[in-house]
Each structure stands twice: as structure tokens, then as C-alpha cells.
Amino acid sequence: MSYTVVEDVEDRVGETVIRRKILQTDDPQFPSGYRYALHYGYTDGRGTILRYDNENETPGRHERHTADGIQAIEFPGMSALRQKFVDEVESRQ
């Protein structure tokens, strides 16, 4: 199994952090070809504002996390999901 870093950045603004970690992989645990976590949250313990990731225990499951809970999502492709995340974060700032 191999992993190639596509993006690995972290930006802190005030009491929030935005992380984008995207790895391209041939690991069968991640049939989309990507292992990723796109996270927007608080640094002071208040938790997650928004996160997209692929769930670790169910191969192929992709999730959207908010303060309201977790929902399974369809994976639209890495580029489209990354852009959706960026757009949602910008609309919340």
C-alpha cells in the first residue's frame, strides 16, 4: 500500500482551525483512492464546525460531520468535495 500527499495544510484564524489533509492511496480500505480529512473547528474545545472524511471502519463510507451530528454522503470526487468544503467554510466565516 502506498500513500502520496496531495495536500496537508493547517490554517488557524482566531479560535478556529481549518485543516485539509488529502492522501492518494491504493489501500483497499479507501476504494475512492483517497484518505482524507477536511476539518473546520474550534481550537478552544468547542468541537467541530464542519468536517468531511472517509470513515475508518467501513470501507467506502464518506461522512459529513457538523455540531448536529454525522451523516453519510455520496463521494462526488476529491476535487469536487474539497471545493464544497472550501465554499462551506467561507460561507460560515
Secondary structure, 3 states (H helix, E strand, C coil): CCEEEEEEEEEEECCEEEEEEEEEECCCCCCCCEEEEEEEEECCCCCEEEEEEECCCCCCCEEEEECCEEEEECCCCHHHHHHHHHHHHHHHC
